[in-house]
């Protein structure tokens, strides 16, 4: 089995790369999705978040108001650190459970947005970074996701710099390109990952 850490800045197109890898046969463990699961109503995770940030971060039906919480933590690094201290251990434990279910020749791709920020590169056999310019990130966030430029820049600033992400990369996928060129890169990376997984299982 090969354990791959996949990361990239917000708006880099990491989700598209993970989708293409799944199409080719990867087992995806999505940290963002798991992070949502561990703070669903009734979970210890949500109770801990409410204790730290108050009832105001809940919607009327008792679910987490993500935009409200996001506006709080992305404007305050201490509050972001508090949230990460609650959520990350829960995500890590659930990710480990899912990886145990993988077969010996599997390529397990962990989609981890904050891999560089949290020094997680050593946890994986290989780190793949989806890289794009800050200009492209900003354009995608404002044009495709409808964020204000101020909000988009705050989200980008809360993450690692492009240089810090590239410093932990074993493989870089350039996503300042067309979708066809992106697919070609993913094909090449996938072939390499499959070879590595087979070698690791021998």
ABEGO torsion letter per residue (X at the ends): XBBBBBBEBBGAGAAAAAAAAAAAGBBBBBAAAAAAAAABBGBAAAAAAAAAAEAAABBAAGBBBAAAAAAAAAABAAAAAAAAAAAAAAAAAAAAAAAAABBAABBBBBBBAAAAAAGAAAABABBBBBBBBAAAAAAAAAAAAGBBAAAAAAAAAABBBAAAAAAABABBBBAABBAAAAAAAAAAAAAAAAAAAAAAAX
